[in-house]
Amino acid sequence: MTAAPRPVRLRRVMSTPGLVLFGLAAILPLTVFTTYGVVAKTTESHVPAAYFVTSVAMLFTAITYASLVAAFPHAGSAYFYARRAFGAHVGFLTGWTLMLDYLLLPLINYLAIGIYFNAEFTSVPAWLFSLCGIAVVTALVVVGITIVKNINLVLVVTQLAFAVVFVGLAFSHAVRHPERSLLQPFYDFGLQPGQLFAGAAILALSFLGFDTISTLSEEARNPRIAVPRAIVITTVVCGVLFVMISGAAQLFIPDDRDITDPDAAAFQIMSLAAGRWLEVFFLVAYLAGCFGAAIAAQVGVTRILYAMGRDGVLPRKVFGILSARFNTPVGATVFVAVISLSALVADLATIATLISFGALAAFSLVNLAAVKHFAIDAKQARGVKGVLVYAISPLLGFALTMWLWLNLSAPALITGTCWVAVGLIYLAGLTRLFRRQPPEVQFDPPPARSDDLQIA
């Protein structure tokens, strides 16, 4: 008699420290240097101030996510919360909008890998380095979450070590140059609010990672406690790091007009800070971070695609099957790798603003979903704590994220709106012109069936 096939399920191996490491790897502590030159030009040398604005907005949204994850420890993230609060159609469009930045997050890291490797090895084209990065990360994601968790530890520690050295060099530089104002990066008479918020809107992509933690609820131990705690810790730590690192960088180039190449401004900063040895140290730490962020981003989006495929929103034979050998969604992983091939021809500034479009739009709806669920439906906004946590905090998060969203560039708003329109058309076809409910995506897995198995 043939034994029943062993159920293939995602493994619950992630504790709070592991989730924080995953979040830090997804956010990439050295992501400051990915968009530093672009934002310095946008804000006219007020990058730390822009990071502070974005950090405040993201902290309110992180608190909202933490509250919702504690109430609903599911892996659906913004999709699940919007669907529960506003219905299936709004939930689908929220997930579709957020999918824009989930799909592009791995891409922007592969793009950065190509840019910075090419800056060091100019005879090799950037696209070749990007292609190698896609191949390596895709292989690691297929192997599984346990190996990803162990790699994240090494990659995050490498970045934090560089951050400590870099901030120390900046402090020494400030001591030797007392004429450099420590206040100027945050405020001066030339600061224009419109430019500041435009820069802060771009920087929203720097924080994408705390929400990715919520996609691992079915791979976390005690998700009602571990996931909310990891979300808030990750957001606070990264906000502090971003402000410190960007402030340190601006001590070396206080005037954005002196930046020669906005896409690769980091090498110019490192050269001024300490010369060749710091350039090499930065390259190692930054590229380690890019690989870690690409791994985390690809893991997050493949889990979402897997759930959508498993429940019939996307083709099940491609997206909804786990590998019997690795217990990972191989089809979804390969699909993300194919999308990421756009890194071979993409433009950094364009991808950055498109990612921010999807993230800020979805974050706004998550904040409204929290108000709808906790304050209106569950009537938990009682007493000082209840009003602060379930009403005021998410409303502030909504206002701040919407304000940042409206400050994105016109091309980003137009392109993002086209993406939403495509989702609306797909939804209309899926629901026969909205006459029926779209399939519900269950991010927590149903009981395993024998046809869930596929030999890798």
Secondary structure as UniProt FT lines:
FT   HELIX           16..27
FT   HELIX           29..31
FT   HELIX           32..43
FT   HELIX           47..71
FT   TURN            75..76
FT   HELIX           77..86
FT   HELIX           88..120
FT   TURN            122..123
FT   HELIX           126..143
FT   HELIX           145..176
FT   TURN            178..179
FT   TURN            184..186
FT   TURN            189..190
FT   HELIX           193..202
FT   HELIX           203..207
FT   TURN            208..209
FT   HELIX           210..213
FT   HELIX           214..219
FT   HELIX           223..252
FT   HELIX           256..258
FT   HELIX           262..264
FT   HELIX           265..273
FT   HELIX           276..310
FT   TURN            311..312
FT   HELIX           316..319
FT   STRAND          322..323
FT   TURN            324..326
FT   HELIX           330..340
FT   HELIX           341..344
FT   HELIX           348..370
FT   HELIX           371..377
FT   HELIX           383..387
FT   HELIX           388..392
FT   HELIX           393..406
FT   HELIX           410..430
FT   TURN            431..435
FT   HELIX           450..452
FT   STRAND          453..454
//
